[in-house]
Amino acid sequence: MADGAPINAREEIPKVLTRDIPWEAYMATKLISGKSLQLLRRYDNRSESYRAQLLDDDGPAYIRVFVSICGTLPRTEQ
């Protein structure tokens, strides 16, 4: 953190997992494709069991999207 205080990962995880992600803005700036946006909308803010089913059904497509995002988003967004 900027003030030098240590980051408590256990406290930060819920904040990170529940924040809104501007997927449409990423698509508009060509950081993600339309297909990626479709998959992310289907996956984001869903229950763990629903996400697990999506991964069972189309895991390789989701892996490609997640890996692609890690390579294209600025480090401050990750």
N, C-alpha and C positions, 0 to 999 in steps of 0.2 A: 504494500500500500504506500501511497505517497507520504504519509505521515510517519512511516517507519514502523508502524505497529504490525505485528505478525498477522498473517491471514489464517483464520481458523477454517479449514476446508469443510468441516462438518457443518458449520454455519452458512457457508457460501453455497454449498451444493443445492439446497432447496431454492435459493434465489436464482441461481443459474437455470435450473430445470423449469422454473415457472415463468421466466421472463418471456415477453412477446418477442418474436423474431420477425423482422420485416422481410419475409420471403418474397413478396411482390416487388419490393424495392430492389432486391438482389436480382430478380429476373429482369426488371426494367433496365438495370445497369449491366445486364448480360453476364452476371457472375454465376447464375444458374440458368438452366434451360427450362422451357415450358414443361417438358416431361418431368424434370426434377421437381419443379414447383408442384406439379400434380401429386407426385409421390410424397413430398414433404407435407403438403396440406392433409393428405390422407393419414399420415403418421403422427404429426405434431398434435400435442394436447389430447392424446388418447390414453385410455387405460393401458396398463402394462400387458394385460391379457390380449387386448386388441392389437397392440403393437407386435406382440409375439406371433400372433396369427398372420399379420402382414409379412413378417420376416419369414415365417414358414412357407407362405404362399409365393413370395417374390423376393427372397433374401438377396440374391445376386444383384438385382436392380437397386435395392436400397443400399447395399454395400458400395456400389459404384457412385451413388449420389453422395453418401457420407464421405467417402474418400475424396471425391471431387471437391466438395465444399471445403474440406481441410486444406486443399491445395490452392484454392482461389480466394478465399476470404482473407482480408487483412488480419494480421496476428491479433490486433486489438479486439476483433470480433469473435475470436475463438474462445 
